[in-house]
Amino acid sequence: MIYTRYERARIIGARALQISMGAPILVRTTKIDPLEIALVEYDSNMVPITVKRRIGEKVEVL
């Protein structure tokens, strides 16, 4: 799925916060910084976050 730069920033930031609060890590990595881990997860398409876009009258769920 193609996300806008704003959606990408929101997804990675939200996931980094989850990781820093103790959420399980979904990829194997040697990194310890939550933001770097979130970036690896995002690049691997493993982020468990749903994006809702409002387009006109209907809402599209990605």
Secondary structure, 3 states (H helix, E strand, C coil): CCCCHHHHHHHHHHHHHHHHCCCCCCCCCCCCCHHHHHHHHHHCCCCCCCCEEEECCEEEEC
